[in-house]
C-alpha cells in the first residue's frame, strides 16, 4: 500500500488551517515523507536551517494534523541525509512512472454503466491508435477515472510497441513548459517533444482555454500529430462546447474524433471498485463492510480509493481490524473533512442578491439595467462553475432564458475576470460566502 505520500498530502492540506500558503511553501518545500514506524512519522529535510525551524516552530502543527487524520498521537522526527540513509538499509528506488506501472491498466479499471462507453473507446484506441477515434476526448467531473483510462491506453500501447514515444502532460503544465521554453530559447526542443510523439495524452485540457499563445502552440501541435496519423487523447471536466474561452478552431478539432463522458458510479460499480481495490492490495474485506463503504461513499472513484486507503492505514499503522467499527470511523472522518459541498442554484442566487442588495425576483426577472444584468451574469457564471446544472437548466432559473443567453453571460464573466481585478475579487468573495454561509 503506497499510503505514505497520501498521508503527507493530507497533512499538508491540514496545515493550511494554521499556516499560510507562503509559510508552507517556504518551510516544507524540501520536506519528503519517508515512513511511519512505531507511531513515529519520519520526514527528511536536507536543509539544516529549514529542518531546525520546523523542529522548533511547526512540530506541534504536524502532530496535530496526524492526530486529526488518525485520532492517535504520533511522534515526528525530521531526518538529515545521514538519518535518511540510516532509516533505509539500501537506497530507495524512485517510484515507477505511473505510465509504466501496473496500477492504472484496463485490467484494474472497473467498468459500469457510468463509464462503459468511455472504457470501450479507450480500448479501441489502445488496440489501434489513430485508426478509429482521433482525437479521443473524455470528459466528466474530477475523480471519475479519466486519468486512469488514459494511463491504461498508454500502458497497452507500450505493451504492443515497446519503442512507442508516449508523452503525458497536464494542460496547465503545457503552458508552464511553453513559457520556460520561450524564456530559455528552447522552442525547438519543446516542439520536438510533443510533435514527435506517437501518443499524446493531455489531462485537463480545459486549462489551455483563454491562453492565446498556448492555444496557438497546441493548435499546430495537434495538426502535426493528426496529419501524421498519430493518436491524441484529451481529458477535461467539460465538453468542448462549454469551454467558453477555447478558440473555435481548437473546439472543432476536439470534436473531430469521439467525445465520451464518464458519470459518477452507481452502487453496483462502487461495490465492485471496493472489492477490486481490496484484491489489488491483497486485503480481505467482508461483503458487509464493502457494501457499507459503497453505500456511504458516493461522490467519485477517487473518494472511494481514499476511503480504502484510510481503512488500510488504520490497519497497517494502528493495528486495527477491518471491521464495521473501523469502516464507520473512516467514513465519519472523511465526511467530517469533505469539501465537496455542492450549493443549489437557489443558494447562489440568494447569496448574489444579498451581496448586491437586490430582490431575487428582480435578479430572476427581465430587468436589463446595467447593475442587475451584471449581477445576473455573475450568478449564472457561479451556478455553472459550482453546480452540475446544464446551461438549459440554468436558464430556467432566470425566467426560461435560452441556452445562448446563458452561454453569453458565462463567457462575458470568464473574459472579464482575466483583466478586471475588481470583478475577480467579487467572484472570489461570493464563492467564499456561498461555501461558508450555505453549508
N, C-alpha and C positions, 0 to 999 in steps of 0.2 A: 504494500500500500504506500503510495507516494504522498503521504499526508503532511510532511514537514513544511513543504513550500506553501501548501494551502493554509496551514496553521499560521505561518509567518504573514501571509497576505491578510488573514483575518485580524492578526494582532495589529498590523499597521493601520487597518481600517478603524479599529477601536481606538488607536492612539489619536485619531483625528478628533475625538470627543474632547481631548485635553490639550492637544498641541496643534499649532498652526501648520499649514502645509509647508511653509518655509522651514520651520523647525524640523519637521520630519525629513524633508529633503536634505537639509544641511547636515544633520547628525546621523541619519540612518541610511544614507545613500550607498555607503560602502559595507553595510552590515549584511551578512549572509546567515541564514538559519541552518544549523548543522544537524541537530538531533535532539531528541528528548529521551533521557535515560534517568531512571530512579528519581522521578519527579523533579528533574532539573532540565531547564531549557538552555541548550548550548548555542551560542551565537559566535560568529567570527567577525572581527573588525581589524584590518591590517594597520589602520591609522591610530597611532598611540594617543594623540590628543583627543580624537573623537571617542575612542574607547574609554578613556579616563572620564570624559564629560558625561557619557551615557551612564557609566557606573555611579557617578556622583549625583546626577540630576534626574535620570529617567528610569532607573531600575524599578522603582515603585510603580511607575506607569505600566511598565512591561508586566510586572507581577499581577497588577490589577486586570490588565487585558486578558491574561491567561486564566485568571480566576473567573472572569466573565465567560470565557469560552468553555471551561471545563468544570466550573463550580468546585475547584480544587486548588490548593496552594502549591505553587511551583517556585523553585529557586531559579535564578537567572545567572548564567556565567558567560562572560564575554571573553573569548579567547584571542590571543595573538596568533601569529603564524606558527610559532613553535607549539602552542597549545592545540592548534588545529591538527597539526601533524601527529601529535601525541594521541589525540582523540581517535583518529583513524589510523589503524595499523599500516595501511597502504594508501597510496594516493587515490583520491576519489575520482572516479571516472566522470567525465562530463555526461549529462543525460543525453540519451539518443534523441536526435531530431524527431519531432512529432510526425514529420512527413515520412520518416523511415521506421518508426516504431510500429508495434503491432496493436497499440491501444485503440487506434481510430481506423478500423478497417470495415469492410462491408460485413464481415462475419460478426463483428461486435455491435453493429447497428441494429437496433430493434425496430422492426417495421410494423406499422399500424395504419389504420385508415387515415390518420392525420398526416402521414408522410410517405405513403407508398408510391405516389406518382413521382415525387422528388427522388426517392430511392431508385426507382426503375430507370429514371432518366440518367441519374448518376452512373448506374451500372452500364447503361448503353454507351455513355461517353467513355467510360473506362475501358470497355471492350473494343471500341472502335473510335478512337479520338478523331475529331473533326469530320467524321463521316455522316453524323446524323444531326446533332444539336450543337450548333456553334454560332454564338456562344450559348452556354447553359447558364441561365440566370435563376438562382434560388433565393427566394425572399421569405421573410417571416420575422416574428419578434425574436428577441435575444434568448438564447438558451434552448432552442428547439432542435438543434442538431445540424445546422447548416455547415458549420466548420467541420464537424465530424464527416459529413458527406464529401467535402472537397479534399480532406486528407485521405479518405478512402479511395477516391479517384486517383490521387497521386500514388498511393501505395500499390494499387492494382496496375497502373501503367508502368511503374518501376519494376514490378514483378515480370511483366510481359516484355519490357525493354529496359534492361539494366542501365544502358547508357543514355536514357532519355534525360533531357535537360528540363528540370521542373523548377519553376520559380513561384514562390508563395509570397504575397505581400498584403498588408492591410492598406486601405485607402488613404488614411492619414499618413502612414509611413511612406507611401509612394510620394506624397507631397514633400515630406521631410527629406527624402533621398534626393529628390529633384533639386530642392533648394541648395543642399550641400554640393551636389554636382555642379550647379551653376557657380556657386561661390568658389569652388576649388578648380574650376575649369576642367571638369571631368565629364562633360556632356556625352562624349563618345562612349566612354565606359558604361555610363548609366544606360544609354540607349541599347548598347550591345547586350547588356544583362537581360533586358526584357524582350527585345525584338529577336533575339536568337533562341528564345525558349521554345521547347516543343510543347510545353503545357504551362499556361499562365493562370494562376489562381489568385484572384483578388477578393479578399474578405472586406466587408463593409464598404463597398464601392460608393455608397451614398456620401462618404466624406470628401469625395473629389468634387462634388457639385458646388458651384459657386466660386471655384478656384480656377480662374481663367487660364493661367499658364499650365496648371496641372491637367486640365481638361484638354488643352491643345496637345500636350505631350502624349496623353493617353489615347487621344484620337488617332494619332499617327502610329502609335504602338499597336493599337487594335487593328488598324488597317493592314499593317505589315504582317501581323500574325494571321489574320483572317485570309488575306490573299495568298499566303503561302501554305494554307491549309493546316494550320496548327491550332490546337484546341485552346479555347478561352472559357474559364468558368468564373462566374461572379456571384457574390452573395450580397444581400442588402436587407435592411429592415423594412423595405417598402418596394413596390413595383416601380419601374422607371417612370411611368406617367405621373407618379406622385412626388418625384424629385423636382421641385419647383425651379431650382436654380441649375438644373442639368441642361447643357446645351442640346438643342433639338437633334443635331447630327449624331450626338452620342446616344441620346434616347432611342432614336430609330435603330441604331446599330445594336443596342442592347436587346431590342425586340426582334432582331433578325432570326434568332435561334429559337429557343424554347424557354418560356417563363413558367416556373413551377413554385408553388408556395408550400410552406410547412406550417401546420397548425398545432396548438397545444395538444398533447397526447390525451386520449380518453383513458378511462380506468383500466381497461384490459392492457393497453400498451404500457401504462405506468407500472402495472404489476409485473409485466414481462421485463421491463427495464430493471426493476429492483432485483428480480431473480437473476437476470443476466449479469448484473454488476456483482452480485454475491458470488456467482460461479466464476467470474473473471478473477476475483480476489481470493478464491479458494475458501470461501466462508459459507457456512450453513446458516440460513435464516428460515425460520419456520413459516408456513403459509400464513398463519395468523399475523405474524409480525410484518411480513411482506404486504399483506392486504392493508394493515394499519397504516403503513407508510404511503401506499398508493392512494388511500382514501384521504389522507391529510395533506399530502404534498402534491398540489395540482397545477402549479403555475407553469413549470417547464422542466425539461430534462436535466438542465444544469442544477436546478434546485434539488431534484431527486438525488443526483450524484453527490451534491453537497451534504444531503442528509445521510446518505450511506457512509460518506467519509467521516461524518461526525460520530455515528454509531460505532464504526470500526475504531475510531480514535479513542472512544471511551473504553473499548475492549483492550486495545493494544497498549494504551498509555496508563490507564487506571485499573485495568484488570476486571472490568465489569463484564458480566454475562450479557449476551444479546438476547434480552427478554423484553417483555411488554413494558416493564418499568424503564429500561434504558431507552427504548424507542420513544416512549411517551416523553421522557425528559429531553431527548434530542429534538423532537417535533416542537415541544414547548419553547425550547431555547431558540429554535430557528424562527418560529412565528413571532417571538418576542423581538427578534432583531430584524425581522423582514422590513425591507424598504420598498417593497413592490406595491406600494399604495397606488391604486388607480382611482382618481376622482371621477365623478359623473360630470356630464355637461352642465347640469344644474349647479353643481358646486362651483365650477369655473365661472359660469355666468354671474352667480351671486357675488363671488369674490371680486370680479371685474367691476360690477356695478357699485360695490362698496368702495372700491379703490377710486373710482371716478365720481362717486356721489350722484349716480343716476338711477332711475327706476328700471327694474327688469323689463317691464312692459315696453319701455322706450327702447332699450337695447335690442329687444327681440322684434320690435316693430319696424315700420317703414321709414322712420326719420332719416334724412340724409345730411343733417348738419355735420359739420366737419368733425367736431369733438365726438359726437355719437358714432359716426362712421368709423373713426379711428378706434374707439373702444370696442366696437363690434368686430372689426378686423382682428384686433388683438385676441379677443375671446375665441374667435374661430381658429386662429393660429394655435392657441393654447389647447383647445379641445382636440385638434388634430394631433398635436405633439404628445399630449398627456393621456389620451384615451385611445380606445381601439375603434372609434366610430369612423365610418366612411364619410366622404365629403357629402354624399347624398343625405346621410343621417344627420350630419351637422347642419345642413341646410334646413332640415325640418325643425331644428331648434330655434330658427330665426325666421319664422313665418313662411316656411316652404321655399326659401331661396334656392335657386337651382345650383347644380353642380359647378358650373363655370364661375358663378359669382363667388362661391366658397373658395375655389381654387385661386381665383384672382386675389382674394383677400389674403390668403395664406402666403401667396407669392410676394405680395407687396410688403408684408411684415418681414419675411425672410430677407428680402433685398435691403430693406431699410435698416435692419438691426446690424448689418455689417458696416454701416457708415454712420449711423445715428446712435451715439453712445447713450444719450438720454433714454431713447426707446429701449435699447438693450438693457439698461438698468431697470426700466419699468417692467420688462418681461421677467427679469430675474426676481424682482421684488414680488410680483404677482405669483410666480411659481413657488417661492418660499411661503407666501401667505396661504396658498392653496394646500400645500403639503403639510403645513403646521396647523392650520385652523380647521381643516376638514377631516382630519383623522378621527 
